[in-house]
Amino acid sequence: MPHTPDELLEEALKLPAKRRAELAEALLSSLDQSPDAEPGVLAQEWLAEATKRAAEIDAGVVRTIPATEVFRAAREELSQLRQRTQL
């Protein structure tokens, strides 16, 4: 059983993608329920951020990036990070 955050992450990354997504959602939801956060504040902040970003996309202020490109870059960066930590 993992005892450190790094060990927990290592184990979590071995899960199938669907289970990792469910875990990520649960962890994010837990942030909104922390004792120092007012109920619903995080959800309101996310809604405000999403609204702002949608307006920026509609106005052509920002460029969207296809998910396949984002995931490819994330996998590449994660691979490089793992290589650096194994040295």
C-alpha positions as CSV (number, residue, x, y, z in Angstrom):
1,M,0.0,0.0,0.0
2,P,1.4,3.4,-0.9
3,H,2.6,5.6,2.0
4,T,3.7,8.8,0.2
5,P,2.0,11.0,-2.3
6,D,4.6,9.9,-4.9
7,E,3.9,6.2,-4.3
8,L,0.2,6.9,-4.4
9,L,0.6,8.7,-7.8
10,E,2.7,5.9,-9.1
11,E,0.0,3.4,-8.2
12,A,-2.8,5.6,-9.6
13,L,-1.1,6.0,-12.9
14,K,-1.3,2.2,-13.3
15,L,-5.1,2.3,-13.3
16,P,-7.1,2.2,-16.5
17,A,-7.9,5.6,-18.0
18,K,-11.6,5.5,-16.8
19,R,-10.6,4.8,-13.2
20,R,-7.9,7.5,-13.3
21,A,-10.6,10.0,-14.6
22,E,-12.9,9.0,-11.8
23,L,-10.2,9.4,-9.2
24,A,-9.2,12.8,-10.6
25,E,-12.9,13.9,-10.5
26,A,-13.2,12.7,-6.9
27,L,-10.0,14.5,-5.9
28,L,-11.1,17.7,-7.5
29,S,-14.5,17.5,-5.9
30,S,-12.8,17.1,-2.5
31,L,-11.2,20.5,-2.9
32,D,-14.6,22.1,-2.9
33,Q,-15.4,20.3,0.3
34,S,-12.3,21.3,2.3
35,P,-13.0,22.8,5.7
36,D,-11.4,26.2,4.7
37,A,-13.5,26.6,1.6
38,E,-17.0,28.0,1.5
39,P,-19.6,25.6,0.0
40,G,-19.9,26.0,-3.7
41,V,-17.1,28.6,-4.0
42,L,-14.9,26.4,-6.1
43,A,-17.8,25.5,-8.4
44,Q,-18.6,29.2,-8.9
45,E,-14.9,30.0,-9.6
46,W,-14.8,27.1,-12.2
47,L,-17.9,28.4,-13.9
48,A,-16.5,31.9,-14.0
49,E,-13.3,30.6,-15.5
50,A,-15.1,28.5,-18.1
51,T,-17.3,31.4,-19.1
52,K,-14.2,33.7,-19.5
53,R,-12.4,31.1,-21.6
54,A,-15.4,30.5,-23.8
55,A,-15.7,34.2,-24.5
56,E,-11.9,34.4,-25.3
57,I,-12.4,31.5,-27.8
58,D,-15.5,33.1,-29.4
59,A,-13.6,36.4,-29.7
60,G,-10.6,34.7,-31.3
61,V,-8.3,35.9,-28.5
62,V,-7.0,32.4,-27.9
63,R,-6.2,29.4,-30.1
64,T,-7.7,26.0,-29.2
65,I,-5.5,23.0,-29.2
66,P,-6.9,19.6,-30.3
67,A,-7.1,17.0,-27.5
68,T,-4.9,14.6,-29.4
69,E,-2.1,17.2,-29.4
70,V,-2.6,18.0,-25.8
71,F,-2.5,14.3,-24.7
72,R,0.5,13.6,-26.9
73,A,2.4,16.5,-25.3
74,A,1.3,15.5,-21.8
75,R,2.5,11.9,-22.4
76,E,5.8,13.1,-23.7
77,E,6.4,15.4,-20.8
78,L,5.4,12.7,-18.3
79,S,7.8,10.3,-20.0
80,Q,10.6,12.9,-19.7
81,L,9.8,13.5,-16.1
82,R,9.9,9.8,-15.3
83,Q,13.3,9.5,-17.1
84,R,14.7,12.4,-15.1
85,T,13.5,10.9,-11.8
86,Q,15.0,7.5,-12.5
87,L,18.5,8.9,-13.0
